[in-house]
Amino acid sequence: DKANYRHFMAKEIHEQPEVVGHTLARYIDMASERVMLPVKLPFDFKDIQRISITACGTASYAGYVAKYWFERLARIPVELDVASEFRYREAPLRKGDLAIFISQSGETADTLAALRYAKAEGVHTLSVVNVPTSTIARESETVLQTLAGPEIGVASTKAFTCQLMVLASLAVAAGKARGELSDEDETKLVHGLVEIPRLMAAALTLEPQIEKLARDISKSKDVLYLGRGTSYPLALEGALKLKEISYIHAEGYAAGELKHGPIALIDETMPVVVIAPYDRVFEKTVSNMQEVAARGGNIILMTDAKGAAEATVDSLVTIVLPDMASAFTPMVYAVPVQLLAYHTAVVMGTDVDQPRNLAKSVTVE
Ligand code: M6R
């Protein structure tokens, strides 16, 4: 049931600190501060030359974030595809490499077909699924479950952040197995992960500010989302979330791509949501923001206290998230991104949990 919430989506957004915490507890041993996978992997990450990640929609954006993590923490090249492309592309896979599939339902037709293709190619298959009895779970060599609990809202929220938690843990395990991370590095990263539920809860307290902002957004015809590094896939996710439930056209772009085209769209009528935690690419994103401001664009900046102090642009609205020491910002920044889409849809009066033309689980091609 919806508890005291108006929509399942609201309930599911608010459940995130708890369910991400459960997921964390399944993958991290709190006592030793080590990543501890609940299953034994049938391969050694040292032998993996390339990972391919395949999924659809929001799950593919979780995969896109994970690409950055695997490459950075474990130095494994990752190829990412949406399942509908992967399944027909006949991508050459190297026997013994690893293919990861991400799916909340575990029943998405294209993702399942991609899994079957990968199995036939002789690679190890690992799926990150929320429904352990699903077809994708049953047919995968290894299953890592997200403990999001049932997700009812068609727009995926808590499944996404739980997927990120599992993938972050797996990337740390991979880095450790390959000797890219020391014990000390692992402890530091684990500390970062353990902080996430608390930081997500802090992000939820920004709701009144976001609700107010949603009233402005609801008047727009188009919204642009920008991000760099792991905030780039989150920008894609933000745009998807907004369009699927509010029916406002939105696009996510890598901030650095702005001047290669989309900057032509900038005027005072199109809000630009910039996702920019104070990280190693922050300065670069700020310079893209300056380009937007110089063309009269209205900026909504999602950052932390440090970023808010350093951003030398007059932004329309700044949403200040808690400071974070780790590289796992997407789990926390997902919260304002989801809330913005949710409240915009509520203002628009759309059917938030059952948006038109959409099904929760896409079991046909
Ligand atoms: O069940 P799955 O995770 O495989 O579903 C994948 C997509 O259909 C799903 O994430 C879809 O994009 C959502 N409606 C996004 O909110």
Residues whose N, C-alpha, C, O or C-beta is under 5 A from the ligand:
A	BS01	M6R	C56 G57 T58 A59 I102 S103 Q104 S105 G106 T108 V154 A155 S156 K360 V362
